Amino acid sequence: MCQYGSWLSAFGLQARVPMGASHAIGHVLGGTCDVPHYFCTAVMMPSVLRYNKPVTGRAQELLAEAMRAQNADASDTFAAFVDRLGLPRRLAEVGVTEDKFGLIAKNAMLSIFTRSNPQPIRDPDDVVTILKLAA
C-alpha cells in the first residue's frame, strides 16, 4: 500500500511539474560527488531561489508567506528552515569543493531539468553561478 501511495504522489510529475536547477544539480551532486539525495535540496534550494528570483518573485513571496515569514526573502526563509532541521546548508558541508564546479556544471547541462528552470540557464557558467551561491 505504501508503494502504491508513493507512486500516486509522483505519477505524472514529469509532465505536469517542471523541475528546475535544484533537481538537475541535485542529480549531478549525487552521481558525481556522492552527495546523498536528501541533502541536495537542503544545500541547493536557497541558491536556486536567489538565482530564479528575477522571474519568480511573486511565487517566492507566496512561499515565504506559506512558511510564515511575510515580507522575508524566500531563499533566506528556506535556508533558516534547513538550519532548524539540522541539515547541511553549504556545498562544503557535503564535501563539494569549488574545483568540482566545472564538472558539475557540465554534467548539469545534460539534464532536461536544467532546461525547464524558470530563469534560463544558457551554459555551464550559469550553473557555476548557482554553485558559487551555495559554496
PLY file of the C-alpha trace (Angstrom):
ply
format ascii 1.0
element vertex 135
property float x
property float y
property float z
element edge 134
property int vertex1
property int vertex2
end_header
0.00 0.00 0.00
2.85 2.43 0.81
4.45 1.76 -2.56
1.14 2.50 -4.28
0.83 5.77 -2.34
4.37 6.70 -3.32
3.60 6.00 -6.96
0.41 8.07 -6.83
2.25 11.02 -5.28
4.79 11.10 -8.11
2.70 9.90 -11.06
2.79 12.47 -13.79
5.32 14.78 -12.16
7.42 14.79 -15.29
4.54 16.00 -17.42
2.82 18.39 -15.01
5.51 19.84 -12.75
8.62 21.14 -14.48
11.59 20.62 -12.20
14.47 23.03 -12.49
18.05 23.64 -11.50
17.77 22.35 -7.94
16.72 18.95 -9.20
19.21 18.91 -12.08
22.14 19.92 -9.89
20.98 17.55 -7.15
21.14 14.59 -9.52
24.66 15.55 -10.51
25.77 16.07 -6.92
24.67 12.54 -6.16
26.16 10.87 -9.21
29.33 12.93 -9.49
30.11 13.84 -5.88
28.41 11.08 -3.84
26.13 13.55 -2.03
23.09 11.76 -0.57
19.98 12.90 -2.45
18.18 14.05 0.68
20.89 16.68 1.27
20.72 18.12 -2.24
17.60 20.26 -1.87
18.74 21.50 1.53
22.05 22.64 0.08
20.91 23.92 -3.32
17.41 25.34 -2.98
18.29 28.65 -1.27
20.80 29.43 -4.03
18.44 28.35 -6.80
15.75 30.58 -5.29
18.20 33.51 -5.34
19.10 32.79 -8.97
15.45 32.50 -10.01
14.13 35.49 -8.04
14.09 37.89 -11.03
11.45 35.73 -12.72
9.73 34.05 -9.76
9.45 36.96 -7.35
5.70 36.68 -6.74
5.84 32.90 -6.27
8.69 33.38 -3.82
6.64 35.91 -1.86
3.91 33.27 -1.57
6.46 30.68 -0.47
7.74 32.95 2.27
4.17 33.65 3.38
3.42 29.92 3.47
6.45 29.49 5.70
5.07 32.22 8.00
7.72 34.74 7.04
5.79 37.52 5.33
7.94 40.21 3.76
11.01 37.98 4.08
13.24 36.67 1.35
12.18 33.12 0.36
15.78 31.94 -0.02
16.67 33.13 3.49
13.45 31.65 4.88
14.17 28.29 3.27
17.77 28.36 4.49
16.58 29.05 8.05
14.16 26.12 7.76
17.01 23.85 6.63
19.09 25.10 9.55
16.30 24.30 12.02
16.19 20.77 10.62
19.92 20.41 11.28
20.70 19.68 7.63
23.77 20.93 5.75
23.33 24.32 4.08
26.53 24.65 2.04
28.25 22.56 -0.61
31.40 22.46 1.51
29.40 20.78 4.29
28.68 17.84 1.97
32.24 17.61 0.66
31.82 19.52 -2.61
34.65 21.94 -3.30
34.95 24.66 -5.92
37.39 22.61 -8.01
34.42 20.33 -8.90
32.11 23.13 -10.04
33.13 22.91 -13.69
32.38 19.19 -13.91
29.11 19.58 -12.00
28.05 22.41 -14.32
28.96 20.47 -17.44
27.00 17.43 -16.26
24.01 19.52 -15.12
23.70 20.94 -18.63
22.82 17.41 -19.81
19.69 17.33 -17.66
16.24 18.09 -19.02
15.52 19.74 -15.66
18.14 22.40 -16.34
16.23 23.42 -19.45
12.99 23.82 -17.50
14.44 26.18 -14.89
12.36 29.39 -14.66
15.38 31.70 -15.04
17.08 30.41 -18.20
20.33 28.52 -17.80
22.15 29.01 -21.07
25.54 27.47 -20.38
27.67 25.88 -17.65
28.70 29.33 -16.36
25.11 29.90 -15.23
25.25 26.66 -13.23
28.58 27.73 -11.72
26.91 31.00 -10.67
24.34 28.97 -8.70
27.01 26.69 -7.24
29.02 29.69 -6.04
25.94 30.98 -4.23
25.84 27.61 -2.40
29.58 27.37 -1.73
0 1
1 2
2 3
3 4
4 5
5 6
6 7
7 8
8 9
9 10
10 11
11 12
12 13
13 14
14 15
15 16
16 17
17 18
18 19
19 20
20 21
21 22
22 23
23 24
24 25
25 26
26 27
27 28
28 29
29 30
30 31
31 32
32 33
33 34
34 35
35 36
36 37
37 38
38 39
39 40
40 41
41 42
42 43
43 44
44 45
45 46
46 47
47 48
48 49
49 50
50 51
51 52
52 53
53 54
54 55
55 56
56 57
57 58
58 59
59 60
60 61
61 62
62 63
63 64
64 65
65 66
66 67
67 68
68 69
69 70
70 71
71 72
72 73
73 74
74 75
75 76
76 77
77 78
78 79
79 80
80 81
81 82
82 83
83 84
84 85
85 86
86 87
87 88
88 89
89 90
90 91
91 92
92 93
93 94
94 95
95 96
96 97
97 98
98 99
99 100
100 101
101 102
102 103
103 104
104 105
105 106
106 107
107 108
108 109
109 110
110 111
111 112
112 113
113 114
114 115
115 116
116 117
117 118
118 119
119 120
120 121
121 122
122 123
123 124
124 125
125 126
126 127
127 128
128 129
129 130
130 131
131 132
132 133
133 134
